[in-house]
Amino acid sequence: MDAPRRAALHWLLGYVRPERTALAGVALLSLGATALGLAQPWLTKWLIDDGLLAREFNIVLACCAALLASALLGALLGGLNRRAYVALSGRVLFALRESLYRHLHTLPPTFFARARTGDLLSRLDGDVAEVQRFAVDGLLAGFNGSLALLGALALMLGLSWELTLVALALLPAQLLFLARVRPRVEQQTRAVREQSGALSALLVDGLGSVKLAQQVGAEEREAARLATHNRGYLAALLRLETTGFVAATVPGLLN
């Protein structure tokens, strides 16, 4: 990682560190929910092999009770996890937005003479939310993904190590594909954000000059400008959606 990216990551983590206790709580709730989810196949195997096939109805009842309890407990943990995550994400998002808003008030008038109000609004609203999602969702997704991967790997090895090796045979191809497609996703995501900022700037500037446009008869020209921006924005969104779909689908097909 180059120096500018390391500096940006260090700055971003400065907003996450004060929430490390809440982050640990969300991670623990995720750990519990993941463990309950991974227990389902074992309970089902126990139900079929030791209960139904062996005609041990006490085991059948015990398995059914365990499955029901794990489902209810999983739902409870999921609800608590979602509430804690929303609170954590909101605090990080608002801290980032307040910091950026405070920074804008320190900039000279020449900056605001060059900057477009709509673009600044887009950065304060959309871009800050994307940064927050990267900071919080990235950490939690990495943690949850690692837990799910390790748990699923342990479960597969316990059931059949031969089939596990077959399933992992194409893992290098999946990693290579994701490494190749990631720069394209980043580039197209940046293009979508730029289109969003340009569209917000056009709307704010256009609404601020409605009377002038009416006086000079430029209503149709302004509408045509908006239509052009909309088409460009939609094209960028479709490119990103297509690339994201391919990036999510191909590794699954390689399993």
N, C-alpha and C positions, 0 to 999 in steps of 0.2 A: 504494500500500500504506500502511495507516495505521501510526501509531507503535507500538502494541502488537505488530502482526505483524512489523514490522521488528526490534523488540527480540527477539522470540522467534526469528526467523530468525538474527539475529546470535548469540544464545546457542547455537543448534543448530549453527551452522557452527563454533563453537569446539571441538566434538568431532570435526569432520571435518578441520579444518586439520592436526592432527598426522598425519593419514593421507594427506596430499596426494601423497606419493611413491608409496604403494601405489595410490592412486586413479588416478594418472597411468599406472601400469603396467597396471591393469585397462583403462583407456581405450585404451592402445596395443594391447593384445591384442584388444580389440573392434574397433579400427580395422583390424587385420590380417584378422580373421575377416570383417568387412564387405566389405573389398576383395576377398577371395577369393570371397565370395558373388556380388558384382557382376561378377566376371570370368566366371562360368559362362555367362551369355547370349552374351558375346562369343566365347567358345571354341566354343559350340554353333553360332553363326552361321558362324564360320570353318570348322568341321567340315562343315557342310552345303553352304555356298556354294563354298568353295575346295577342299574335299576330295571329298565324295561326288558333287556335281553335276559337278565338273570332272574326276572320276575320277583325282584326284591322291592315290594311296594313301599316299605319304610324308607328305602333310599330314594324312591321316586318322589315321595312326599317331601323328603328333606331337600332334594334338588330343586323341586318346584318352589319351595319356600325360600331357598337361597337365591334362586333366580329372581323371584319377586322382590326380595329385600334388596338385592344388588341394583335392580332397576329403579326402585324408589329412592335408594340412597344416591344413586348416580344422578337422578333428576334433581334431587335436593342440592347436591354438590354443584351441578351445572348451573342452577339458578343463583347460588351464592357466588360462584365464580364469575358469572356474567355481571352481577351487580358490582362486585369488587373491581372487575376489569373496567367497567364504564367509569367508575369513580376515579380510578387511577389514570385512565386515558384523559379524562376531562381535566384533571389537575395539571398534567404535563402539557396538554394543549393550551390551556389558559396561561400557563407560565410562559410558554414560548410566544404566544400572541402578545401578552403584555410586555415582554422584553423587546420584541420587534417594534411595537407601538411606541414604547419609550425611546427606542433608538431613533425612530423617525423624527421625534421631536427635537433631537439634537442636530439634525442635518441642516445645512444652510439653505436659504431661500432659492439659491441657484439650482439645487437638486430638484426642488418641486417645480421649478420653471421648466425643467426638461422632462420630468417624469409625468406619466399620465395617471390621473386619479383612479380610473378603472383598473389599470394594471396593478396599482398598489393595493387596491381592495381585493383583487384576485390573489395576490401574494399573502395578504393578511388572513384571508378566509381559506382558500383552497390549498395553497402551497404549505402553509403552516400545519394544516391538518395532515397533509401527506408526510411531512417531516415527523410529526407526532406518531403517525402510524408506523413509520419506519423504526422509530426509537423504541416504542412499546411493543407493537405487534411483532417486530423482528426478533426481539429478545424472547418473547413468549412463544412465538412460532418455532424458534430454534429449540427452545427447551422442550416444548410439547412434542415436536417432531422427533427429537432425540429419544425422549421417553417411549414414544410409540414405536419407534424403530427398534430400540433395544428390547422392549417387551415383546414385540411381535417376533423378533429374531429368536429370543429365548423360547417362546411358545412353539415356533416352527421346529427348532432343534429338538425340543422335547417330544414333538409328535413324529418327526421324521427328518433326520439329519441329511439323508440322501436327497430328498425333495428340496430341502433348504439350499443345498449346494447348487442344484439345478436352477432354483429361483434367483440365486445370486450371480449366476454365470454372466448375465447381461448387465450387471451393475456398472462395470466400467464404461460400456456404451452409453448408458443413461447419463452418467456424470459428464462424459465428453460432449454429449448433445446439449446438456444444460449449460455447460461452459461456453459453447459456441453461440447459443441463442440468447444468453443473458445480455450481452452488449446491445443487441438489437432491441430487446425489450426496454432497456434503459434509454436508448436513443428515442424510441417512439413515445415513451412516457414523457420525456422532456418536451417533445414536440407537442403533445396533447396539452401539457401545462402552459406552454407558450401560446397556443391557440386559445386556451381559456382566458389567459390574461389579455390577449388582444381583443377578444370578444367583449370582455367586461369593460375595457377601455373605450371601445366603440360605443357601447350602450350608454356609459356615463357621459361621454362627450356629446353624443347625439341628443340625449335628453336635456343636456345643459344648453343646447343651441337650437331647440325646437322653433322658437320664435324667429330666429334668424333664417332658418331653413324655409319657414313659411313665407317670409318676406321676399326671399329671392327665388321662390318656386323650386326648391331643391328636395321636396318630399320624396319623389320617386328615386332620385339619386341616392338619398340616404337609405331608403328601403333596399335598393340594389346592393349597396355596400354591405348591409347586414346579411343579405342572402348569400353574397360571396363568402363572407366570413363563416357563415353557417355551413356552407358546403365544404370549406376547407377543414373546419372543426370536425365535421362528420367523417370526412375521409381519414383524418388522423385517428379518430376513435376506432374506425373500422380496421385500420391497419394494426393498431395496438390490440384490438380484440382478437383478430386472426392470429397474430403472433403469440398472444397469451394462450389461446386455445391449443395451438400446436405445441407450445412449451409444456402445457399441462397434460396433453393427450399422449404424445409420443412416448414419454417414459412409462406410462401405464401400459401401452401396447407392447413395450419391450419386456414387461414382467412375464 
